[in-house]
Amino acid sequence: MSEILEVSNLSFAYGQAQVLFNINIRTGGFVTGVVGRNGAGKTTLLKAIAGLEKPIGGKVLLGGTDITGLPAWKISKLGISYVPQDKRVFTSLTTYEHLLIAANAKIGKSGDVESEIEKAMEYFPRLRVVKDSKASNLSGGERQMLNIAMALFGSTKLLMLDEPTEGLAPALTRTFGEFLKEKSREVPMILVEQNVPLLKDVCDRVYVLEEGRIIHEEKSRDEVQEGGFAKYL
């Protein structure tokens, strides 16, 4: 399978403090997991790929095109969607208004906005139930569904999720797992996560980060299902 994303020798620093050191990862399809303890550099890595942080060295290739150092809006237009950990929403807007704004921004006149919104609600039927609810009244799981649905509008080539199941009930975590397995057949994903059973269930490759360095890689679904990466968490 060809690689949709290749990260080569990527390094990043906050001022004089270097936090990523020569990171090499790649993903060609399905779900690639990135794991590690708090402070390992997982979120920083996603931000550097998404253009929210500027690397001090290395390259990021999307479908063979060098996107290193491009602004976040341009990387988003090229097809990388990033869903951060903090489940951001506009509390005064309804679920439907969020979807409408995101669909118009990503699709505009080039596509059928209402059809895309309907598709999002098929991914997450719960969003139809809370369609007219203000975001301030949504649960953490509902906000996460909303953020992921918005990220998938348009021609998404890669979806990056930062700890999407944090704080969610086990039943909802299982729902997310089923979604990830199904949707990753269409859109490759990078998943930062601490939930070992979920990672074993959905990932076909896992990288372990420790203090800004890749210290372990499991390169196949069989390796991932053995769960050797868990000892590093």
BAFI-3210 file (N, C-alpha, C; in Angstrom, 3 decimals, decimal comma, padded with zeros to 6 digits):
// residues 233
n [1|2|3|4|5|6|7|8|9|10|11|12|13|14|15|16|17|18|19|20|21|22|23|24|25|26|27|28|29|30|31|32|33|34|35|36|37|38|39|40|41|42|43|44|45|46|47|48|49|50|51|52|53|54|55|56|57|58|59|60|61|62|63|64|65|66|67|68|69|70|71|72|73|74|75|76|77|78|79|80|81|82|83|84|85|86|87|88|89|90|91|92|93|94|95|96|97|98|99|100|101|102|103|104|105|106|107|108|109|110|111|112|113|114|115|116|117|118|119|120|121|122|123|124|125|126|127|128|129|130|131|132|133|134|135|136|137|138|139|140|141|142|143|144|145|146|147|148|149|150|151|152|153|154|155|156|157|158|159|160|161|162|163|164|165|166|167|168|169|170|171|172|173|174|175|176|177|178|179|180|181|182|183|184|185|186|187|188|189|190|191|192|193|194|195|196|197|198|199|200|201|202|203|204|205|206|207|208|209|210|211|212|213|214|215|216|217|218|219|220|221|222|223|224|225|226|227|228|229|230|231|232|233]
n.u [000,849|000,626|002,171|000,349|001,114|004,296|006,678|009,770|012,673|011,798|011,974|011,434|011,225|010,529|011,443|014,578|014,285|014,264|011,824|010,959|012,678|014,140|011,960|010,472|007,831|005,170|002,198|-000,084|-002,628|-005,753|-005,546|-003,108|-001,421|-000,219|001,542|002,330|003,681|002,413|003,541|005,302|005,404|003,441|001,088|002,352|003,654|001,455|000,494|002,654|002,632|000,163|000,611|000,366|002,431|005,798|008,288|011,794|013,437|013,668|011,136|007,733|005,672|002,869|001,121|003,372|003,986|005,766|004,925|005,982|006,164|004,178|001,364|-001,302|-003,940|-003,594|-002,577|-004,769|-006,561|-005,332|-005,961|-005,514|-006,979|-007,364|-008,242|-008,339|-007,537|-009,182|-011,895|-013,268|-015,911|-018,453|-020,278|-022,714|-023,910|-025,948|-025,889|-026,475|-025,908|-023,140|-022,330|-023,264|-021,771|-019,153|-019,335|-019,925|-017,573|-015,628|-016,606|-018,298|-019,493|-018,894|-020,011|-022,679|-023,976|-026,002|-026,325|-023,860|-023,991|-026,070|-024,826|-022,899|-024,500|-025,351|-023,024|-022,776|-025,396|-026,388|-025,992|-028,112|-030,189|-029,510|-029,545|-030,723|-029,859|-028,090|-024,545|-023,449|-024,950|-024,291|-022,953|-019,633|-018,975|-020,769|-019,875|-017,391|-018,100|-019,264|-017,069|-015,424|-017,106|-017,272|-014,627|-014,400|-015,651|-015,536|-012,632|-011,053|-007,904|-006,367|-007,002|-006,452|-006,499|-006,607|-006,462|-009,314|-011,156|-010,889|-012,165|-014,634|-017,552|-017,447|-019,209|-019,610|-017,021|-016,623|-018,389|-017,053|-014,809|-015,862|-016,672|-014,156|-012,893|-014,554|-014,629|-011,942|-011,367|-011,869|-010,657|-007,425|-005,983|-004,404|-003,987|-003,811|-003,717|-004,587|-005,937|-005,580|-006,979|-008,635|-006,731|-005,458|-007,568|-008,177|-005,882|-003,332|-000,716|001,701|003,364|005,710|006,278|008,762|009,923|010,150|011,210|011,046|010,803|010,006|008,401|005,571|004,847|002,838|-000,555|-000,812|001,340|000,545|-001,812|-000,809|-000,015|002,377|003,277|002,037|003,514|005,023|003,480]
n.v [-001,199|002,225|005,070|007,547|009,540|010,686|011,169|012,526|012,514|014,546|017,383|019,438|022,434|024,284|027,362|027,257|024,711|021,563|019,323|017,347|014,817|014,013|012,493|009,731|008,612|006,841|006,458|004,496|003,713|002,763|002,642|004,305|004,136|006,366|006,388|006,921|008,149|010,885|014,045|013,091|014,049|013,669|015,192|017,510|016,499|015,897|018,506|019,671|018,276|019,139|021,799|023,653|024,050|024,981|023,056|022,539|021,098|018,464|016,691|016,755|014,833|014,722|012,497|012,379|015,033|017,811|019,294|020,623|023,067|024,652|026,917|026,284|026,492|026,059|023,462|022,133|022,591|021,008|018,529|017,385|016,723|017,736|016,782|018,141|017,510|018,863|019,153|021,403|023,733|026,044|027,428|028,785|028,078|025,783|022,184|021,585|024,075|024,239|022,117|023,074|025,448|024,397|022,651|024,417|025,926|024,049|022,821|024,538|026,117|024,062|021,617|019,497|020,700|020,071|017,367|016,401|017,011|015,353|012,905|013,017|012,778|010,240|008,835|009,387|008,830|009,917|012,642|013,532|013,372|015,376|017,588|020,194|021,186|023,401|023,731|024,009|022,382|019,823|016,544|015,322|013,227|013,671|016,141|015,358|013,628|015,542|017,211|015,404|014,736|017,242|017,507|015,657|016,622|017,512|016,849|014,882|013,609|012,562|011,845|013,082|012,252|013,283|011,701|010,828|009,364|010,061|010,373|009,359|007,254|003,638|002,322|004,243|004,557|002,100|002,456|004,489|003,038|001,199|002,992|004,043|001,786|001,261|003,715|004,146|002,610|004,182|006,664|007,267|007,231|008,871|008,044|009,233|007,880|006,385|004,176|000,909|-001,562|-000,495|000,480|-001,926|-003,093|-001,478|-000,526|-000,819|-000,363|000,810|003,423|004,199|006,881|008,475|010,909|012,612|011,047|008,344|005,200|002,640|000,453|-001,065|-002,941|-004,274|-005,532|-007,930|-007,799|-005,547|-006,473|-008,239|-006,561|-005,534|-002,912|-001,798|-001,920|000,315|002,381]
n.w [000,000|-000,903|000,647|002,268|003,971|004,887|007,284|007,860|009,690|011,435|013,465|016,350|018,313|021,275|021,561|023,029|023,884|022,803|021,632|019,910|018,172|015,303|014,069|012,491|010,738|009,068|007,145|005,400|005,150|006,711|010,278|012,067|015,031|017,565|020,434|023,938|027,046|029,098|027,995|026,137|023,566|021,706|020,981|020,079|017,838|016,126|015,771|014,449|012,044|011,101|010,625|012,619|014,306|013,685|012,262|013,127|011,635|009,151|007,168|005,947|004,056|001,989|000,220|-001,390|-001,849|-000,660|002,291|004,368|006,848|005,738|006,117|008,491|007,457|004,758|004,672|005,674|003,558|001,678|002,543|005,101|008,130|011,438|014,644|017,681|021,187|022,957|022,332|021,069|020,733|019,584|021,944|021,788|019,445|017,536|017,068|014,359|013,174|013,564|011,868|009,407|009,008|008,941|006,746|004,639|004,663|003,918|001,638|000,185|-002,777|-004,396|-003,878|-002,566|000,156|002,052|001,592|002,429|005,150|005,896|005,471|007,469|009,714|009,367|009,862|012,576|014,270|016,604|016,429|014,903|016,687|018,500|016,949|017,005|019,377|021,558|021,536|024,019|025,592|024,939|025,520|026,437|024,697|022,591|021,683|020,755|018,654|016,991|016,363|014,952|012,816|011,520|010,755|008,744|006,481|003,019|000,912|002,553|003,154|005,147|008,481|011,664|015,008|018,327|021,202|021,249|022,804|025,415|028,651|027,956|028,230|028,519|026,674|024,687|023,837|022,581|020,460|019,057|018,339|016,473|014,515|013,751|012,630|010,444|008,962|008,421|006,259|004,148|004,697|005,677|008,985|011,782|015,053|018,225|021,333|024,529|025,250|025,472|024,672|022,631|020,787|020,049|018,763|016,527|015,152|012,612|012,696|015,012|016,685|019,225|021,297|023,233|025,320|023,111|021,084|018,728|020,002|019,630|017,340|015,926|013,225|011,895|011,745|013,137|014,960|016,435|017,646|019,479|021,464|022,537|022,714|024,892|027,226|027,325|028,171]
ca.u [000,000|001,418|002,076|-000,287|001,888|005,641|007,372|011,176|013,636|011,125|012,389|010,712|011,662|009,925|012,607|015,798|013,951|013,845|010,853|010,873|014,015|014,290|010,826|010,159|006,627|004,476|000,912|-000,574|-004,037|-006,329|-005,287|-001,768|-001,440|000,950|001,307|003,415|003,238|002,197|004,757|006,200|005,479|002,434|000,282|003,253|003,856|000,268|000,442|003,695|002,135|-000,986|001,023|000,113|003,759|006,755|009,457|013,130|014,155|012,928|010,131|006,419|005,176|001,491|000,996|004,598|004,184|006,362|004,061|006,685|006,174|003,037|000,397|-002,310|-005,114|-003,252|-002,480|-006,151|-007,114|-004,712|-006,633|-005,253|-007,907|-006,846|-009,223|-007,562|-008,014|-010,023|-013,313|-013,702|-017,168|-019,027|-021,366|-023,983|-024,438|-026,518|-025,162|-026,676|-025,192|-021,729|-022,159|-023,504|-020,614|-017,993|-019,561|-019,778|-016,167|-014,806|-017,181|-018,765|-020,360|-018,435|-020,675|-024,003|-023,751|-027,005|-026,025|-022,709|-024,469|-026,837|-023,855|-022,294|-025,464|-025,371|-021,861|-023,058|-026,844|-026,685|-026,011|-029,457|-031,015|-029,169|-029,373|-031,140|-029,364|-026,906|-023,343|-023,216|-025,719|-023,836|-022,016|-018,295|-019,018|-021,483|-018,966|-016,349|-018,731|-019,451|-015,765|-014,962|-017,974|-016,862|-013,305|-014,496|-016,222|-014,595|-011,753|-010,092|-006,957|-005,815|-007,665|-005,619|-007,329|-005,815|-007,147|-010,754|-012,021|-010,594|-013,317|-015,888|-018,042|-017,016|-020,106|-019,350|-015,699|-016,815|-019,002|-015,982|-013,973|-016,526|-016,587|-012,784|-012,618|-015,319|-014,259|-010,539|-011,289|-011,954|-009,762|-006,383|-006,032|-003,400|-004,727|-003,112|-004,675|-004,034|-006,799|-004,888|-007,891|-009,062|-005,596|-005,290|-008,722|-008,336|-004,638|-002,513|000,671|001,791|004,652|005,805|007,092|009,244|010,773|010,345|011,868|010,408|011,633|009,483|007,411|004,947|004,645|001,755|-001,728|-000,537|002,178|-000,259|-002,768|-000,089|-000,058|003,669|003,444|001,398|004,491|005,645|002,509]
ca.v [000,000|003,442|005,875|008,849|010,499|010,291|012,143|012,123|013,257|015,763|017,892|020,653|023,000|025,487|028,155|026,459|023,373|020,662|018,349|016,244|014,528|013,132|011,566|009,092|007,786|006,811|005,775|004,294|003,363|002,294|003,464|004,264|004,633|007,006|006,266|007,327|008,760|012,332|014,810|012,405|014,816|013,171|016,307|018,376|015,855|016,131|019,933|019,943|017,741|019,949|023,166|024,523|024,306|024,941|022,234|023,113|020,225|017,316|016,905|016,112|014,641|014,254|011,974|012,680|016,483|018,379|020,306|021,082|024,489|025,385|027,323|025,268|026,574|025,472|022,014|021,674|022,577|019,903|017,292|016,869|017,227|017,484|016,951|018,228|016,801|019,660|019,130|022,794|024,049|027,356|027,022|029,446|027,541|024,435|021,135|021,768|025,283|023,846|021,310|023,923|026,341|023,595|022,141|025,537|026,322|023,036|022,392|025,729|025,943|022,931|020,366|019,523|020,861|019,330|015,946|016,113|017,036|014,115|011,818|013,120|012,264|008,784|008,345|009,531|009,054|010,738|014,051|013,848|013,542|016,650|018,525|021,553|021,515|024,244|022,951|024,078|021,313|018,519|015,794|015,232|012,322|014,331|017,157|014,682|013,219|016,745|017,633|014,456|014,907|018,457|017,283|014,758|017,284|017,794|015,775|014,560|012,552|012,012|012,341|012,922|012,339|013,355|011,114|011,067|008,668|010,480|010,774|008,812|006,005|002,465|002,023|005,216|004,220|001,001|003,051|005,158|002,003|000,691|004,050|004,126|000,641|001,399|004,906|004,092|001,969|005,269|007,758|006,875|007,987|008,780|008,047|009,338|007,264|005,629|003,018|-000,220|-002,428|000,188|000,484|-003,290|-003,418|-000,683|-000,091|-001,770|000,041|001,641|004,003|004,605|008,076|008,705|012,097|013,201|010,131|007,057|004,164|001,310|000,450|-002,332|-002,651|-005,048|-005,736|-009,055|-007,290|-004,647|-007,244|-008,843|-005,540|-005,265|-001,472|-001,382|-001,836|001,635|003,390]
ca.w [000,000|-000,949|001,858|002,092|004,764|005,303|008,128|007,834|010,521|011,893|014,777|016,751|019,591|021,842|021,930|023,128|024,389|021,735|022,153|018,948|017,679|014,133|014,029|011,209|010,741|007,782|007,169|004,043|005,166|007,965|011,462|012,641|016,400|018,171|021,868|024,825|028,294|029,052|027,764|025,196|022,327|020,752|020,474|019,316|016,537|015,300|015,430|013,454|010,772|010,682|010,338|013,770|014,848|012,575|012,598|012,950|010,714|008,645|006,129|005,980|002,694|001,849|-001,135|-002,114|-001,929|000,546|002,907|005,561|007,135|005,178|007,147|008,816|006,584|003,467|004,880|005,777|002,201|000,953|002,916|006,447|009,147|012,790|015,717|018,919|022,371|023,855|021,935|020,954|020,059|019,884|022,835|021,464|018,189|017,597|016,350|012,921|012,745|013,450|010,661|008,242|008,839|008,536|005,392|003,706|004,623|003,251|000,360|-000,508|-003,944|-005,216|-003,519|-001,961|001,593|002,826|001,434|003,286|006,534|006,075|005,569|008,801|010,683|009,200|010,603|014,003|014,400|017,787|016,026|014,435|017,893|019,153|015,841|017,349|020,719|021,660|021,843|025,467|026,238|024,466|026,359|025,868|023,553|021,489|021,139|019,992|017,398|016,187|015,856|013,939|011,647|010,823|010,172|007,592|005,313|001,944|000,423|003,604|002,784|006,380|009,688|012,856|016,207|019,555|022,353|021,075|023,770|026,791|029,440|027,442|028,812|027,739|025,550|023,632|023,314|021,629|019,268|018,323|017,755|015,271|013,514|013,260|011,756|009,201|008,194|008,012|004,940|003,174|005,069|006,624|010,237|012,841|016,312|019,509|022,257|025,656|025,478|024,847|023,912|021,405|019,866|019,535|017,924|015,301|014,504|011,861|012,932|016,214|017,052|020,626|021,533|024,598|025,386|021,792|020,151|018,464|020,621|019,324|016,260|015,572|011,811|011,292|012,602|014,035|016,048|017,271|018,432|020,599|022,507|023,151|022,933|026,146|028,322|027,300|028,609]
c.u [000,884|001,161|001,408|000,497|003,241|006,275|008,813|012,026|013,063|011,581|011,653|011,220|010,775|011,074|013,860|015,533|013,443|012,955|010,572|012,235|013,958|013,211|010,621|008,920|006,009|003,145|000,377|-002,048|-004,463|-005,895|-003,867|-001,822|-000,124|000,689|002,535|002,840|003,024|003,531|005,715|006,364|004,439|001,624|001,128|003,507|002,663|000,192|001,481|003,276|001,040|-000,633|000,767|001,396|004,755|007,991|010,766|013,976|013,281|011,877|008,835|005,919|003,761|001,294|002,190|004,914|004,708|005,461|004,706|006,617|005,060|002,092|-000,717|-003,494|-004,838|-003,146|-003,874|-006,797|-006,564|-005,233|-006,308|-006,208|-007,427|-007,934|-008,468|-008,269|-009,117|-011,477|-013,906|-015,023|-017,535|-020,307|-022,711|-024,626|-025,001|-025,605|-025,261|-025,911|-023,694|-021,480|-022,300|-022,305|-019,406|-018,137|-019,393|-018,323|-015,331|-015,305|-017,617|-019,675|-020,000|-019,156|-022,021|-023,856|-024,725|-026,768|-024,862|-023,113|-025,257|-025,900|-023,192|-023,216|-025,663|-024,174|-022,170|-024,542|-027,220|-026,747|-027,374|-030,376|-030,780|-028,972|-029,665|-030,690|-028,161|-025,713|-023,019|-023,927|-025,284|-022,908|-020,640|-018,252|-019,697|-020,617|-017,875|-016,888|-018,858|-018,130|-015,254|-015,793|-017,565|-015,522|-013,366|-015,146|-015,134|-013,746|-010,663|-009,223|-006,372|-006,517|-006,770|-006,457|-006,453|-006,667|-008,671|-011,637|-011,761|-011,870|-014,642|-016,254|-017,623|-017,896|-019,847|-017,973|-015,795|-017,440|-017,952|-015,081|-014,561|-016,476|-015,188|-012,474|-013,320|-014,804|-012,822|-010,343|-011,307|-010,898|-008,705|-006,394|-004,741|-004,136|-003,763|-004,091|-003,935|-004,802|-006,235|-005,841|-008,365|-007,948|-005,385|-006,396|-008,690|-007,048|-003,960|-001,035|000,677|003,232|004,600|006,769|007,503|010,237|011,156|011,021|011,013|011,315|011,163|008,441|006,875|004,348|003,499|000,605|-001,496|000,313|001,364|-001,189|-002,107|000,060|001,253|003,904|002,941|002,400|005,167|004,722|002,476]
c.v [001,249|004,286|007,214|009,923|009,890|011,448|011,671|013,069|014,573|016,126|019,188|021,106|024,168|026,346|027,299|025,022|022,491|019,571|017,199|016,075|013,518|012,050|011,043|008,225|007,821|006,101|005,684|003,962|002,858|003,209|003,227|004,885|005,292|007,052|006,713|007,977|010,257|013,051|014,185|013,161|014,439|014,307|017,254|017,807|016,097|017,589|020,291|019,426|018,642|021,392|024,146|024,834|024,144|024,142|022,999|022,249|019,075|017,701|016,172|016,047|014,095|013,803|012,305|014,156|017,014|019,493|020,900|022,597|025,290|025,810|026,302|025,302|025,918|023,950|021,410|021,580|021,412|018,548|016,692|017,531|016,782|017,771|016,965|017,579|017,544|019,825|020,538|022,914|025,494|027,107|027,642|028,912|026,142|023,442|021,344|022,990|025,012|023,099|022,155|024,828|025,561|023,088|023,244|025,948|025,344|022,673|023,585|025,407|024,709|021,625|020,590|019,528|020,019|017,822|015,537|016,098|015,770|012,918|011,818|012,545|010,758|008,153|008,290|009,841|009,918|012,227|014,467|014,127|014,914|017,762|019,966|021,981|022,443|023,382|022,961|022,959|019,911|017,866|015,785|014,341|012,936|015,416|016,509|014,191|014,410|017,193|016,708|014,584|016,135|018,261|016,469|015,388|017,525|016,590|015,480|013,384|011,858|012,668|012,044|013,207|012,288|012,928|011,322|010,409|009,079|010,956|010,204|007,513|004,831|002,170|002,972|004,986|003,089|001,508|003,746|004,141|001,446|001,719|004,101|002,991|000,788|002,552|004,847|003,322|003,016|006,337|007,243|007,785|007,824|008,987|008,123|008,890|006,519|004,336|001,807|-001,148|-001,798|000,171|-000,892|-003,649|-002,722|-000,415|-001,210|-001,427|000,933|002,117|004,416|005,781|008,134|009,853|012,601|012,332|008,885|005,964|002,753|001,446|-000,960|-002,156|-003,403|-005,199|-006,882|-008,617|-006,427|-005,440|-008,004|-007,865|-005,251|-003,801|-001,022|-001,216|-000,473|002,728|003,494]
c.w [000,000|000,287|001,542|002,836|005,099|006,065|008,262|008,670|011,046|013,304|015,060|018,111|019,974|022,337|021,901|023,552|023,253|022,307|021,180|018,293|016,527|014,054|012,605|011,378|009,346|007,973|005,752|003,994|006,519|009,117|011,965|014,028|016,782|019,668|022,646|026,061|028,106|028,880|026,771|023,883|021,294|020,132|019,639|017,928|015,618|014,858|014,371|012,079|010,210|010,360|011,459|014,537|013,701|012,974|012,418|012,015|010,263|007,621|006,443|004,541|002,735|000,413|-002,005|-002,246|-000,607|001,085|004,157|005,693|006,498|006,300|007,301|007,856|005,235|003,567|005,009|004,396|001,378|001,408|004,261|007,428|010,521|013,811|017,042|020,099|023,106|023,415|021,825|020,199|020,375|020,675|022,482|020,184|018,384|016,864|014,844|012,412|012,629|012,139|009,397|007,964|008,329|007,107|004,351|003,554|003,804|001,855|-000,477|-001,673|-004,771|-004,906|-002,875|-000,446|002,400|002,741|002,325|004,760|006,839|006,241|006,951|009,864|010,536|009,908|012,099|014,196|015,596|017,428|015,489|015,621|018,515|018,118|016,237|018,740|020,631|022,055|023,328|026,206|025,802|025,478|025,694|024,642|022,350|020,854|020,290|018,652|016,455|015,573|014,760|012,666|010,842|010,124|008,890|006,366|004,265|001,589|001,446|003,167|004,009|007,555|010,883|014,098|017,451|020,747|022,302|022,123|025,211|027,499|028,978|028,150|027,925|026,529|024,383|023,013|022,298|020,332|018,410|017,644|016,474|014,152|012,900|012,289|010,407|008,344|007,696|006,712|003,829|003,426|006,048|007,854|011,027|014,149|017,484|020,581|023,362|025,903|024,724|024,087|022,602|020,364|019,237|018,546|016,571|014,527|013,718|011,948|014,167|016,393|018,516|020,729|023,000|024,567|023,991|020,763|019,936|019,028|020,276|018,218|016,071|014,184|011,158|012,274|013,579|015,223|017,002|018,175|019,579|021,757|023,197|023,466|024,296|027,279|028,387|027,837|030,128]
res [m|s|e|i|l|e|v|s|n|l|s|f|a|y|g|q|a|q|v|l|f|n|i|n|i|r|t|g|g|f|v|t|g|v|v|g|r|n|g|a|g|k|t|t|l|l|k|a|i|a|g|l|e|k|p|i|g|g|k|v|l|l|g|g|t|d|i|t|g|l|p|a|w|k|i|s|k|l|g|i|s|y|v|p|q|d|k|r|v|f|t|s|l|t|t|y|e|h|l|l|i|a|a|n|a|k|i|g|k|s|g|d|v|e|s|e|i|e|k|a|m|e|y|f|p|r|l|r|v|v|k|d|s|k|a|s|n|l|s|g|g|e|r|q|m|l|n|i|a|m|a|l|f|g|s|t|k|l|l|m|l|d|e|p|t|e|g|l|a|p|a|l|t|r|t|f|g|e|f|l|k|e|k|s|r|e|v|p|m|i|l|v|e|q|n|v|p|l|l|k|d|v|c|d|r|v|y|v|l|e|e|g|r|i|i|h|e|e|k|s|r|d|e|v|q|e|g|g|f|a|k|y|l]
***
